[in-house]
Amino acid sequence: MHSNLIVARMEPASGAQVAELFRAFDATEMPHLMGTRRRQLFHYRGLYFHLQDFDTDNGGQQIEEAKTDPRFIRISEDLKPFIEAYDPATWRSPADAMATRFYHWEAGS
């Protein structure tokens, strides 16, 4: 499994609205098209964390391909009032908001 963690800023009071937007989005076939296996959203002191798990390492490529889908475009626009870039001066694409994993452990089978 491959994971991406997006870090941004969000007012904690916006959590319910953001969750509802993703609830509707995830009820479509979009997660399947993007290769998403699991999505988890977190907030902490004004920060927003979006953990997305994929079955394979090519999740980033599938997301790139999905970016032109009207549903992807719509959720991106709908999230704008609630989610803002961690560092607006350096943000150009979602890749600029992805955390870099520097340690990983999992239980053996």
N, C-alpha and C positions, 0 to 999 in steps of 0.2 A: 504494500500500500504506500502511496505517496501523499504527502500533506503539504498544503500551502497555508501560511498564516499571514493574513492582511492586518496591518495595524493602522488605525486612523483615529480621529477624534469624534466623540459623540456625547451629547448631553444624556446622562443616565435616564432622564424622564422620557426620552425618545425610544427607549427599548421596545415598548409594546408596538409602536407603529412600525419600527424596523422589522420586528419579528413577524408582524402580519404581512408585510410586503414579501418577505421570504417564504412565509407559509403559502401564499398564493402562487408564487413563482415555483416553489418546489412541488406543488400539486400538478404542474404541467410535465411534459416530457423533457423539459430543459435539463434537469439534473442528469438524466440518462444521456442526452446528447453531449453534455460536457464531460461525462465520465465520473460525475460526482457520486461518491458512495455515502458520504456523510457530511453534514454541515453543522457547525456549532458556532454560536455567537456569544461573546462575552463582553462585559464592560467593567471598567475599573477606573474610578476617579477621572472621568472625562475621556478615557481611552476606550476604543472599540477594537475588539479582536474577532476576526472572522477566520475560523479554522475550517478548512475544506479538505476532505480526504478523497482520494481517487484510488481506483483499483490498480492503475498502472502509473508509470512515471511520465506518461505523455499527457497528463491532465492539462498542463499549460497549453499545449498545442490544441487540444479540443476546445478549451476556453477561447483561444484566439479565433478559431473557426466559428464559434457560437456568437461572437461579438456583433455580427451583422444581423442576427435574428432580431426581429422587432420586440420580442419578449425580453431579450437581454438589454436592448437599448432602453426599453420602457422602465425596467427595474433600476437601471443605472440612473436614469433621470429622476425617478420617484424617490431614490435614496438621497439625492443631493441636498434636500432641506435638512436632513438628519445626520449625514456622515460627511465629514470634511477631512481633507488630507492632513496627515500628521505634520508634514512640512510643506505648505503650499508653494513655497519658493522653489522646491526641487521636484515636485510631483508633475510627471508628464503622462504616466500610465499606471495601471494597477501594479505593474512590476516594481514601481518605485515605492510601493507601500508594503511589499512582502518582506517579512522577517527572514533572516538567514539562520537555519538550524545549525548549531555548532556541537550538539550532542544528541545521541539517540540510543535508547535501550528498549528492548522488549523481551518479555518472557519467552523462553524456548518452548517448543511444542512438546 
